[in-house]
Amino acid sequence: MRTTISRTRYARAILAGTAATLVFVAAPVRAAFFQLAENSPAGLGNAFAGGAAIAEDASTVWYNPAGLTRLTGTQLVVGGHFIQPSLEFNGSASTAIPSPITGSDGGDAGESAFVPNLYLSHQYGNGISTGIGINAPFGLATDYENDWVGRYHADRSEIRTININPAIAYTVNEIFSIGAGLNWQRLDAELSQAVDFGTICGGFCGAPAGNDGKAKVEADDDAWGYNLGLLWQVRDNTRLGLHYRSKLDFTVEGDFDITVPASAAAVLPLSTLGLVDSGASSDVTLPATLSLSAFTQLNPAWAIMADITRTYWSDLPELRIEFDSNQQDSVVTLDLEDVNRYSAGVIYSPGGAWIYRAGVALDKTPTPSADVRTPRLPDEDRRWISLGIGYKVSERLSFDAAFTYIGIEDAKVNKSATLAATDENRFRGNLVGEYEASTTILSAQARWNF
């Protein structure tokens, strides 16, 4: 009887822990983390310094809609970014008993992706301008080798988003412009990890870390938000931009699928424990951001710019999962912190058709410590170095390209597991080590003026 109760508790706990870590990655954001700053190839050349103040093309719909008032006629911008991350783990793992978990370091878990964007603006009379932006502000793709030692924490993670942002702006006077936008965002996630049925069975269906199943969640939802902007022409050659982008509230819903080894199915009463395919849902808040930018035209050839963007990660203190089966709610404490991103840039326009850009940025991580850092995206502070170039074919057509290297500090992971009932890692195991990571980005866009 005591053996049956013990197995029951093990089974409930592993399902709760598995579902919690799977749905968790569909929740937060990478400003560091997995928020995609890459929403303008021209802006990338300056590391997005001055983003809320520069207003040099229709991408200002995203960075500050008040900047639409600086554009004339109709403008179309079509661009894309090729993002190539590298993410390599070095460390070890064991079960909570403890027993060593054998396997590889997981290979290079970074997965390349192409991120497109499109912006359209139009200036009417009477100080009114409008625009619309379509981009992908959040994204993640990591994929470890199947036998890696941290497979009970993460296997494959893929997040995809699309955001549609119509906006309107108004010129109040020669000094101030204001703007506002409405945002609809779609989020899709596919996340998986291994399940240690050797530990769940208490040795009755294989040794710990020796009889794996697999769990996967596919979930999606859409949410509405808004953005507000102010542009202040301080002097003829200097302006300031202030931009607020609201948080987004999702109710992520999808399917929880679990593959159970035959030996475990013969031992455990799976249907009564909730260890079955099921629906799952979670209320998730993606945080708000606030940006303050400055732009100064020093002379006809040189311009400088800077930006501070704060992301309010504390909007997401925990993740709570609810199940359609008889599984109890699962709670994961995140402990994310509000953080700033700092950037500075320069533009050189020597005259003629060419323009040159450069920028640097420091992107702080919201993850406060190694014990809460997720192997799905082991984030740390990032340092950007960006270079860009533009060529004006005619008054109607121009092209821009940019290259960015992002160096990421070594991210330490220290997941400690015990058999205590309150320990969320007790069936995922101990995982101790660090990551070497970096990202390179190549971007290009075409801009048409009508």
C-alpha positions, 0 to 999 in steps of 0.5 A: 500500500505504501509502495502504491502511494509512493508511486502515485506521488511520484507520477503526479509530481513528474507530470506537474514538473514536466508540464510546468517547464514545458509551458513556462517557455511560452510565457516570458520574454527576451529583452535579454531572454527571448524578446526579439529586438531585431525589428528593423535592419536599419536600426540594427546598424545602430544597435537600436540606439535612439530607436524612439527618437530617430524616426528615419523610416516607417519602422518607427511604428514599432519604436515610437508611432509619434515619429510617423509625423516626420515621414512624408508621402507614403513609405514601404519598408520590407526587411528580414534578419537571419539570426544564428545563435550558438549555445553549448553546455559543459557540465554534469547531471544526476538524479535526486537520489543521487545517481549520475545521469549519463549522456552528452553535453547536448551539442550546439543547441542554438537553432538559426531562424529568419525573422521578417518585418514589414512597415507601411506609413502614410502622411495625410494633411492637417498633421495626421499620419498613419502606419502599420507594422507586421513583425515577430517580436518574440521567438526562441528555437533551441534543440538539444541532442536526445541523450544530453544529460539535462534532457529531463529539464529541456529537449526542444523548445520553439516559440513563434510570434506575429504582431500586427500594429496599426498606429496613428500620429498627430503633430501638436505643434512644431515642438511636440508630436504624439502617437498611439497604436493597437497591437494584436499578437499571436503566440505558438509554442512547441516544447518537449523534454524527456521523462524519467520513468525509471525514477517514477517507478521507484526501480520497478520499471528500470533504473533511474535515468534508464527508462525514458518517456517523452512529454510535449506541449503544443499551445497557442493564444492571441492577445491585445495590447497598445503602444503610446509615443511622444516626440519632442523637438528640443532644438533644431538638431536635437529631439527626444522620444518616449515610448511605452509598450503595454504588457500582453495577457495570454491564456495559453491553451493546448495539448499535453502529450506524453509517451510512456514506456510499456514497462512503466504503463504495466506498473503505474495506474496511469489513467487515475494519476493523470499520466495521460494525454490532456489539455493544459492552460496557463495565464501568462503576462508578457511584460511592458517596456518603456523607452527613452531615446535621444538623437542629435545631428551634430553637423551635416555628416555626423549624428549621435543617438542613445537609448534606455529601455526598461522591461518590467519582468516582475509582471511575471512572478510565477507560472501556474498550470491547470490541467483538463485531467485530474492532475493538480495545478503546477506552480513554478516560481520565476523570480524575474527582475525588471532590467534595462537595456542601454545603447549608443550609436552614430551615423556618418553621412559623407554626402552622396548615396552612402550612409554608415552606421555603428552602435553598441549595447548592454542588454541585462538579463532578468534572470537573477541567479543560476538556480532559476536559470532555465536550460531552455534559454540559459540567458545572461548579460549581452553586449552588442557590437553593430555595423550598418550601411545604406545605399540610396539608389534614387529618391524613391528607393534605398537599401540598408544592411547590418551585421551584429555580434552579440557576446553573451556572458557564460551562463551558469546553471545550478539546478539542485534536486531533492526528494522533498515534496516541495522541490520542483526539480526532484524528478528532473534531477540535478544539473550543474554547469555553464554555457558558452553562447553568442549570436550573430545577426545579418539583416537587410531591407528595402525602402520605397518612397511614393 
